[in-house]
Amino acid sequence: MATLFSGTAAHAERLSALLLGLLSISLAAACVSPDADGDSSGSVAEPKETAPDIPAPEIPAPEYRLDRDQTHNRFSSGIEPALRVSPGAVVEVLTEEATDGQLGPDSGIEDLMSVSMDPIHPLTGPVYVEGAEPGDVLAVTLHEIEIGDWAWQAIIPDFGFLADEFAEPYLRTWRFEPGDSVAWFTDRIKIPLRPFPGVMGVAPATDSMLSTIPPRANGGNMDNRHLTVGTTVYFPVFVEGALFSIGDTHAAQGDGEVAGTAIEAPMRIVYELNVIKGGRSMEEPQYETEEYYGVTAFGTTIDEAARKATRFMIDYLVEAHGLTRPDAYALASLAGDLKISEVVDVPHMLVSMHMSKSVLGI
């Protein structure tokens, strides 16, 4: 699927900046500088190899806002929307960290062990998108993600990929200042901050109140660290209005989230909602950036999830790029990148596959 937004005005601005940069380099090359003897007759100044200053894409201004108390922590078609918008709406939301305020920057092990699971994963929303119907695709573009002023990570007994090997509770907290780009793990080890929402999804076609813990066809707890700023995530729509929600925000995480938690933090997110009608059908969420197209697949084993992700990528290559299934399978083997996105919600696993757009010639 092609990128949804062409950005014609932004393209013109970039072209103008590029021409100005080339002009400045040409002028610098024509300048004459004195040599060591003060003779300027034969010494030509070397042009500086600096890239033109290309402006960043303009971020659309939010039209709506939801606060971190406008939340729920289940997936269900029976949850009333917190907001109704038209396609193309830009929404600003505030999210709470995963415990919904039960932990704070000064919390200790005692606080961790008293955390109740009942309010876990507060999700800001849901947002009803006018005109979205079952069979459509909801496109969610992440324009801004800002980390709050603190965060935590924990090892929780009986939870995590190696829960049988790590029985003792563990808690680490951080404080952040505006502009921080890393989290210091020790005085030598630092972790780049790359914030993203661990949970995103639309409502499933049931009025049962489903747990947010596992990933599902509607999205849910995908914990996919690649769903960050600049990504457009595509969700199959199961109910009228889609009912989109977002939360469980992570400041940094490795593929897999093996210990069970990321750097968990409250955040501010600006996203844009669009409805795609008559496009490719999809069983589970997919996504794209300027660099690649990605598919996701959940399963109760890594093998099941990986096989599904491979099939979904083959479907994409056949439907969007006109390949035969054997050619698509071969290309997935040559250029597809399987990624273990999440393994902690045993037995639920999420596997993704990326395909480079440069390989595809788009």
C-alpha positions in Angstrom: 0.0 0.0 0.0 1.4 3.4 -0.9 2.0 6.0 1.7 -1.3 7.9 2.3 0.0 11.5 2.3 2.0 12.9 -0.6 3.1 16.2 1.1 3.3 18.2 -2.1 3.9 21.5 -0.3 6.6 20.0 1.8 8.3 18.6 -1.3 8.4 22.1 -2.9 10.0 23.5 0.3 12.6 20.8 0.3 13.4 21.4 -3.4 13.8 25.1 -2.8 16.1 24.5 0.1 18.2 22.1 -2.0 18.6 24.7 -4.8 19.7 27.3 -2.3 22.2 24.9 -0.8 23.7 24.1 -4.1 23.9 27.8 -5.0 25.8 28.6 -1.8 28.3 25.8 -2.5 28.9 27.2 -6.0 29.5 30.7 -4.6 32.0 29.3 -2.1 34.0 27.5 -4.8 34.4 30.8 -6.7 35.9 32.6 -3.7 39.7 33.1 -3.7 41.6 32.9 -0.4 45.2 34.1 0.2 48.0 31.4 0.2 50.7 31.2 2.8 52.6 34.0 1.2 49.6 36.3 1.0 49.3 35.8 -2.8 45.7 35.2 -3.7 46.3 34.5 -7.4 46.2 30.8 -7.4 44.5 29.5 -4.2 40.9 28.5 -4.4 38.8 28.0 -1.3 37.6 24.5 -0.7 33.7 24.3 -0.6 32.3 23.1 2.7 30.6 19.7 2.4 27.5 20.6 4.4 24.1 19.3 3.5 21.4 21.8 2.6 19.1 22.7 5.5 16.0 20.8 4.6 13.0 21.7 6.8 11.3 18.9 8.7 7.8 17.9 7.7 5.2 20.2 9.3 3.3 18.6 12.2 -0.4 19.2 11.9 -2.0 21.1 14.9 -4.3 19.0 17.1 -8.0 19.7 16.7 -9.1 17.6 19.7 -7.6 16.6 23.1 -8.2 13.7 25.5 -6.7 13.8 29.0 -5.2 10.9 30.9 -8.4 10.5 33.0 -10.4 9.7 29.9 -9.4 6.1 29.9 -10.6 2.5 30.0 -8.6 -0.8 30.2 -10.6 -3.3 28.2 -11.3 -3.9 24.5 -15.0 -4.1 23.8 -17.6 -2.7 21.4 -19.6 -1.9 24.5 -17.4 0.9 25.7 -18.8 4.4 25.0 -16.6 6.6 22.9 -14.8 9.5 24.7 -14.7 11.5 21.5 -16.3 11.5 18.0 -14.4 12.8 15.0 -14.4 12.9 11.2 -11.8 11.2 9.1 -8.6 13.3 8.9 -9.0 14.5 12.5 -5.8 15.2 14.4 -6.0 14.2 18.1 -3.8 15.0 21.1 -3.9 12.5 23.9 -2.2 12.2 27.3 -1.5 8.7 28.5 -0.8 7.4 32.0 2.0 4.8 32.6 1.0 1.1 32.7 0.0 0.9 36.4 -2.4 3.9 36.1 -0.6 5.9 38.8 0.0 3.1 41.3 3.8 3.7 40.9 5.7 7.0 41.0 9.2 8.3 40.7 9.9 7.6 44.3 8.4 4.1 44.5 10.2 1.1 46.0 9.8 -2.7 46.0 7.0 -2.5 48.5 5.0 -0.3 46.2 5.7 -2.7 43.3 4.5 -5.7 45.2 1.2 -4.0 46.2 0.3 -3.0 42.6 -3.2 -4.2 41.6 -3.6 -5.7 38.1 -7.2 -4.4 37.9 -6.3 -0.9 36.4 -3.3 -2.1 34.4 -3.0 -0.6 30.8 -5.2 2.5 31.0 -6.0 3.4 27.4 -6.9 6.9 26.4 -10.1 6.8 24.3 -11.9 5.2 22.6 -12.3 7.6 19.6 -15.3 7.0 17.3 -14.4 7.8 13.7 -17.4 8.8 11.6 -17.9 6.6 8.5 -15.7 3.8 9.6 -17.4 0.4 9.1 -16.5 -3.2 9.4 -14.3 -4.2 6.4 -12.7 -0.8 6.3 -9.1 0.0 7.4 -8.3 2.6 10.0 -5.0 4.4 9.3 -3.4 5.9 12.4 -0.4 8.2 11.7 1.8 9.0 14.8 2.9 12.6 14.4 4.4 13.4 17.9 5.3 11.4 21.0 6.7 13.2 24.1 7.9 11.4 27.2 6.8 12.6 30.6 9.1 13.5 33.4 9.6 10.1 34.9 9.6 6.3 34.1 10.0 2.9 35.6 11.0 -0.7 34.7 10.4 -3.8 36.8 10.9 -7.5 37.0 7.6 -8.9 38.4 7.6 -12.4 40.0 5.8 -15.0 37.8 5.8 -12.6 34.8 8.2 -12.4 31.8 9.8 -14.7 29.3 12.1 -16.3 31.9 9.7 -16.0 34.9 10.9 -19.4 36.2 14.5 -18.1 36.5 13.9 -14.6 38.0 11.7 -14.9 41.1 12.9 -11.8 43.0 11.1 -8.4 42.4 13.2 -5.7 40.8 12.4 -2.0 40.3 14.3 0.9 38.6 13.0 4.4 38.1 14.2 7.4 36.1 13.5 11.1 36.0 13.7 13.0 32.7 14.2 16.6 31.7 12.9 18.1 28.5 15.2 17.2 25.6 16.7 14.1 27.2 17.6 11.6 24.6 18.9 8.7 26.7 18.2 6.8 29.9 21.3 6.0 31.9 21.2 2.4 33.0 24.5 2.7 34.8 27.1 5.5 34.8 28.5 3.9 31.6 25.5 2.2 29.9 22.9 4.4 28.3 19.7 3.5 26.4 18.5 5.7 23.5 15.0 6.9 24.1 12.6 6.0 21.3 9.1 6.3 22.6 6.1 4.4 21.3 2.7 3.1 22.5 2.8 -0.5 23.6 -1.0 -0.8 23.2 -3.0 0.5 20.3 -6.2 -1.0 18.9 -9.7 -0.8 17.7 -12.7 -2.4 19.3 -13.3 -6.1 18.5 -16.7 -7.3 17.4 -17.9 -8.3 20.9 -19.4 -6.5 23.8 -17.5 -8.7 26.2 -14.8 -6.9 28.2 -11.6 -8.4 26.9 -8.3 -8.1 28.7 -5.7 -5.7 27.2 -2.9 -8.1 28.0 -2.6 -10.2 24.8 -2.2 -9.0 21.3 -5.2 -9.8 19.0 -6.5 -9.2 15.5 -7.7 -5.7 16.6 -4.2 -4.7 17.8 -4.0 -4.6 21.5 -0.8 -5.2 23.5 1.6 -5.5 20.5 4.6 -4.0 22.2 6.2 -3.4 18.8 9.0 -0.8 19.3 8.9 0.1 15.6 5.5 1.8 15.9 7.0 5.2 16.7 6.9 8.8 15.3 6.4 8.8 11.6 4.7 5.4 11.4 1.3 4.9 10.0 -0.4 1.9 11.5 -3.3 0.1 9.7 -6.0 -1.6 11.7 -8.8 -3.7 10.3 -12.2 -2.2 11.4 -14.6 -4.6 13.2 -17.3 -2.3 14.5 -18.9 0.9 13.4 -16.8 3.9 14.3 -13.7 1.7 14.8 -13.4 2.9 18.5 -9.6 3.5 18.6 -7.7 3.6 21.9 -4.0 4.0 22.8 -1.8 3.7 25.8 0.9 1.6 27.7 3.5 4.0 26.5 7.1 3.0 26.5 10.2 5.3 26.4 12.5 2.5 25.2 12.3 -1.3 24.7 14.1 -4.1 23.0 12.5 -6.4 20.5 10.7 -9.0 22.6 10.4 -7.1 25.9 11.7 -10.3 27.5 11.7 -9.2 31.2 8.0 -8.2 30.9 8.3 -4.4 31.1 9.9 -1.6 29.0 10.8 1.9 30.3 7.2 2.6 31.2 6.3 6.3 31.2 3.3 8.7 30.9 3.3 10.5 27.5 1.7 13.0 25.2 0.8 11.8 21.7 -0.5 13.5 18.6 -2.0 11.2 16.0 -4.1 11.5 12.8 -7.1 9.2 11.9 -8.1 8.3 8.4 -10.5 5.7 7.0 -9.5 3.6 3.9 -12.4 2.1 2.0 -12.1 -0.4 -0.8 -8.4 -1.0 -0.2 -6.5 -4.2 0.6 -8.1 -6.3 3.3 -6.0 -7.4 6.2 -6.5 -9.8 9.1 -4.3 -8.1 11.6 -2.5 -4.7 12.0 0.1 -3.7 9.4 2.2 -0.5 9.3 4.6 1.5 7.2 7.3 4.2 7.4 9.3 6.0 4.7 11.8 3.1 4.8 9.7 -0.1 5.0 6.4 -1.8 5.0 5.6 -4.1 8.0 3.1 -6.8 9.0 2.3 -8.2 12.4 1.0 -11.6 13.5 0.1 -13.0 16.9 0.1 -16.6 18.0 0.5 -18.9 21.0 3.9 -19.9 19.8 6.7 -18.1 18.0 6.5 -20.6 15.2 2.8 -19.9 14.7 3.2 -16.1 14.8 6.3 -16.3 12.4 4.4 -18.4 9.9 1.4 -16.1 9.9 3.7 -13.0 9.5 5.4 -14.6 6.5 2.0 -15.3 4.9 0.8 -11.8 5.6 3.9 -10.4 3.9 3.3 -12.7 0.9 -0.3 -11.5 0.7 0.9 -7.8 0.7 3.5 -8.5 -2.0 1.0 -10.2 -4.2 -1.9 -7.7 -3.8 0.1 -4.5 -3.7 3.0 -5.3 -6.0 1.6 -7.9 -8.4 4.0 -10.7 -7.6 3.0 -14.3 -8.0 2.9 -16.2 -4.6 6.1 -18.2 -5.4 7.9 -14.9 -6.3 6.6 -13.2 -3.2 7.7 -16.2 -1.0 11.1 -16.1 -2.6 11.4 -12.3 -2.1 10.4 -12.6 1.6 13.2 -15.1 2.0 15.7 -12.8 0.3 14.7 -9.4 1.8 12.1 -9.9 4.5 13.2 -9.3 8.1 11.4 -11.3 10.7 11.3 -9.6 14.1 10.2 -11.0 17.5 8.2 -8.1 18.8 6.8 -9.5 22.0 7.2 -12.8 24.0 6.2 -11.8 27.5 2.4 -12.4 27.5 2.9 -16.2 27.6 1.5 -18.0 25.7 0.7 -15.0 23.4 3.5 -13.9 21.1 3.8 -11.2 18.4 6.1 -11.5 15.3 6.5 -8.8 12.7 8.1 -8.8 9.2 9.6 -5.7 7.4 10.2 -5.3 3.7 12.4 -2.4 2.6 10.8 0.1 0.2 14.1 0.6 -1.5 14.0 -3.1 -2.4 10.5 -2.7 -3.7 11.4 0.4 -5.7 8.9 2.7 -4.0 
